[in-house]
Structures are given as C-alpha cells and as structure tokens.
Amino acid sequence: MAVAYELFSNRGVRDVGVDELVRRAGVAKATFYRHFRSKDDLVLAFLARRDQVWTTDEIIARAKARGGTPAEQLLAIFDVFDEWFHRADFEACSFINILLEMGSAHPLGRASIGYLERIRAHVRGLGEEAGLSDAEGFARSWHILMKGSIVSAAEGDTAAATRGRVMAEWLIEHHRHTEAASPGR
C-alpha cells in the first residue's frame, strides 16, 4: 500500500503498472494478486486510504484545529491548502486526477466522485454548523473553490489558496445574508 500510495499520488493510475508496483514493493506478483484481484482493486484501496490520510486526518482535522468557529474552520481549509501548495511534494488531488484520467463512467472515476462527495459533506456539515443558508448549495460552491484552487496550484499558481480564501469569505457572507428559503444558490 505504501508504494501504491506514493506512485498513484504522484503519477496517476495508467502510468503505473503492476510490474512496477510489485518490483518497487519487493513482493511477488502472486502475492499481489492474493491481496488484490486487479490493479483497480488496489487503486480502490488507495483511494480509501487517501480519503482517510489526506482528507480526514490532514485537511479536515488541521482546519478544525485552526478555527474556533465553523466559519473559521472552513476558511482554514485554504490556509492548510496554502501550506500544501508550497510544498515541494505537492501532488494535487488524487480524486480529481483519477476522475479526469479514468472518466466518470469507469469504476475508479465513480469511486473518485464518491470521495469528492465525502469532502463536500464535510463542508456542508461545517456550513450547517455555521448557520449558513442553503448548506448544500453552499457546499457545492465551496467545493468549486477548493477544486479550482488545487488545479490552479497544479498550474503553478502557488497563491491559489490565498485567492480562493478571499472568494470563500465572500461566499460565507453571501450565505449568511441569503434567505434560507431561496434554494439553488
């Protein structure tokens, strides 16, 4: 799993073959297939690990530790992103990468969509705790800012999180002042 985590995080799915995985992990191919029926099964295990290690333990936990209120915790996501974007090992978002690489109809693309929905659920929960209107619409808009800042950072814009945070402040204010009865915003 450690080798798969490193390779899939940095290079995606199609660029990494089973032969390289078993060679780098120092295991026999038969051992690999005893644990995983296919490379796709290993990628699914990687995605689950990535969700726990990166999304839950890193991004969400660090953002919650930095903010005293749900709104501050939401904004802190971009502070955590800013540190991530400046790291030499910044590898962008594996869920976005695999979704784009494999497509939404592929089982790995569908799994990536599911993990992106989990991220949005974290955001929606914080939006609800903050008392923001239309928590679902808020979370979808917020997630666009998150994904957009990650893609911009991958393009080389290391200030993308700072720019995203400014727009995020506007989005919070909008959802504080919008009537809860106005769906779809």
C-alpha positions as CSV (number, residue, x, y, z in Angstrom):
1,M,0.0,0.0,0.0
2,A,2.8,2.4,0.8
3,V,4.3,2.0,-2.7
4,A,0.9,2.3,-4.3
5,Y,0.1,5.4,-2.3
6,E,3.3,7.1,-3.4
7,L,3.0,6.1,-7.1
8,F,-0.7,6.7,-7.6
9,S,-0.5,10.1,-5.7
10,N,2.3,11.3,-7.9
11,R,1.7,9.7,-11.3
12,G,-1.9,8.6,-11.5
13,V,-3.3,5.2,-12.4
14,R,-2.4,4.5,-16.1
15,D,1.2,5.4,-15.8
16,V,1.8,2.8,-13.0
17,G,1.9,-0.8,-14.0
18,V,1.5,-3.9,-11.8
19,D,5.1,-5.0,-12.7
20,E,6.5,-1.7,-11.3
21,L,4.3,-1.9,-8.2
22,V,5.4,-5.4,-7.3
23,R,9.1,-4.6,-8.1
24,R,9.1,-1.4,-6.0
25,A,7.2,-3.2,-3.2
26,G,9.6,-6.2,-3.3
27,V,6.8,-8.7,-3.5
28,A,6.0,-11.5,-5.9
29,K,3.2,-10.9,-8.5
30,A,1.4,-13.9,-6.9
31,T,1.4,-12.1,-3.6
32,F,0.0,-9.0,-5.2
33,Y,-2.9,-11.0,-6.7
34,R,-3.5,-12.8,-3.5
35,H,-4.3,-9.5,-1.9
36,F,-5.9,-7.6,-4.8
37,R,-7.8,-9.2,-7.7
38,S,-6.7,-6.5,-10.0
39,K,-4.8,-3.2,-10.2
40,D,-8.2,-1.5,-10.0
41,D,-8.8,-3.1,-6.6
42,L,-5.5,-1.7,-5.4
43,V,-6.5,1.7,-6.7
44,L,-9.8,1.5,-4.8
45,A,-7.8,0.6,-1.6
46,F,-5.5,3.6,-2.3
47,L,-8.5,5.9,-2.7
48,A,-9.9,4.8,0.6
49,R,-6.5,5.3,2.3
50,R,-6.1,8.7,0.6
51,D,-9.5,9.8,2.0
52,Q,-8.5,8.8,5.5
53,V,-4.9,10.1,5.5
54,W,-5.3,13.2,3.4
55,T,-8.9,14.4,3.5
56,T,-9.9,13.4,7.1
57,D,-6.6,13.4,9.0
58,E,-4.8,16.1,7.2
59,I,-7.1,18.7,5.6
60,I,-10.3,18.5,7.8
61,A,-8.5,17.8,11.1
62,R,-6.0,20.6,10.7
63,A,-8.6,23.1,9.5
64,K,-10.8,22.2,12.5
65,A,-7.8,22.6,14.9
66,R,-7.1,26.1,13.5
67,G,-10.5,27.6,13.6
68,G,-12.6,28.4,16.7
69,T,-15.9,28.6,14.8
70,P,-17.2,26.6,11.9
71,A,-16.8,29.6,9.6
72,E,-13.1,29.9,10.7
73,Q,-12.6,26.2,10.2
74,L,-14.0,26.5,6.7
75,L,-11.6,29.3,5.9
76,A,-8.7,27.4,7.5
77,I,-9.1,24.8,4.7
78,F,-7.5,27.3,2.4
79,D,-4.7,28.0,5.0
80,V,-3.9,24.3,5.0
81,F,-4.1,24.3,1.2
82,D,-1.6,27.2,1.1
83,E,0.9,25.2,3.0
84,W,0.3,22.2,0.8
85,F,0.6,24.2,-2.4
86,H,4.1,25.5,-1.3
87,R,5.4,22.0,-0.5
88,A,8.0,20.5,-2.9
89,D,5.9,17.3,-3.0
90,F,2.6,18.9,-3.9
91,E,0.8,16.3,-6.0
92,A,-2.7,17.9,-6.5
93,C,-5.9,15.9,-5.7
94,S,-5.8,12.2,-6.4
95,F,-9.6,12.1,-6.6
96,I,-9.7,14.8,-9.3
97,N,-6.7,13.3,-11.1
98,I,-8.2,9.8,-11.2
99,L,-11.7,11.1,-12.1
100,L,-10.2,13.0,-15.1
101,E,-7.8,10.2,-16.0
102,M,-10.4,7.4,-15.9
103,G,-13.6,9.2,-16.7
104,S,-16.9,9.3,-14.7
105,A,-18.2,6.0,-16.1
106,H,-15.2,3.9,-15.0
107,P,-15.5,2.3,-11.6
108,L,-12.4,4.3,-10.4
109,G,-14.0,7.5,-11.7
110,R,-17.2,6.7,-9.9
111,A,-15.2,5.9,-6.7
112,S,-13.4,9.3,-7.0
113,I,-16.8,11.1,-7.4
114,G,-17.9,9.4,-4.2
115,Y,-14.8,10.6,-2.3
116,L,-15.3,14.1,-3.7
117,E,-18.9,13.9,-2.4
118,R,-17.5,13.0,1.1
119,I,-15.3,16.1,1.0
120,R,-18.4,18.2,0.1
121,A,-20.3,16.5,3.0
122,H,-17.6,17.7,5.4
123,V,-18.0,21.3,4.0
124,R,-21.8,21.0,4.1
125,G,-21.6,20.0,7.8
126,L,-19.5,22.9,8.7
127,G,-21.8,25.2,6.7
128,E,-24.8,23.9,8.7
129,E,-22.9,24.3,12.0
130,A,-22.1,27.9,10.9
131,G,-25.8,28.5,10.3
132,L,-25.4,29.3,6.6
133,S,-28.3,29.2,4.3
134,D,-28.7,26.5,1.6
135,A,-25.9,24.3,3.1
136,E,-26.0,22.0,0.0
137,G,-25.6,24.9,-2.5
138,F,-23.0,26.5,-0.3
139,A,-21.0,23.2,-0.1
140,R,-21.2,22.8,-3.9
141,S,-19.9,26.4,-4.5
142,W,-17.3,26.0,-1.8
143,H,-16.1,22.8,-3.4
144,I,-15.7,24.5,-6.7
145,L,-13.3,27.0,-4.9
146,M,-11.4,24.1,-3.4
147,K,-11.0,22.2,-6.6
148,G,-10.3,25.3,-8.6
149,S,-7.5,26.3,-6.2
150,I,-6.0,22.9,-6.4
151,V,-6.0,22.9,-10.2
152,S,-4.6,26.5,-10.3
153,A,-1.8,25.4,-7.9
154,A,-1.0,22.4,-10.2
155,E,-0.7,25.0,-13.0
156,G,2.0,26.8,-10.9
157,D,-0.1,29.4,-9.1
158,T,1.2,28.9,-5.5
159,A,-1.0,31.8,-4.3
160,A,-4.2,30.0,-5.5
161,A,-5.2,29.2,-1.9
162,T,-4.9,32.8,-0.9
163,R,-7.1,33.8,-3.8
164,G,-9.5,31.0,-3.0
165,R,-9.8,32.1,0.6
166,V,-10.8,35.7,-0.4
167,M,-13.6,34.3,-2.6
168,A,-14.5,31.9,0.2
169,E,-15.0,34.8,2.6
170,W,-17.4,36.3,0.1
171,L,-19.3,33.0,-0.2
172,I,-19.7,32.7,3.5
173,E,-21.1,36.3,3.7
174,H,-23.4,35.6,0.8
175,H,-24.8,32.5,2.6
176,R,-25.1,34.4,5.9
177,H,-27.3,37.1,4.2
178,T,-29.3,35.0,1.8
179,E,-32.8,33.9,2.9
180,A,-32.8,30.2,3.8
181,A,-35.9,29.8,1.7
182,S,-34.0,30.7,-1.5
183,P,-32.9,27.2,-2.8
184,G,-30.3,26.7,-5.5
185,R,-27.9,29.5,-4.7
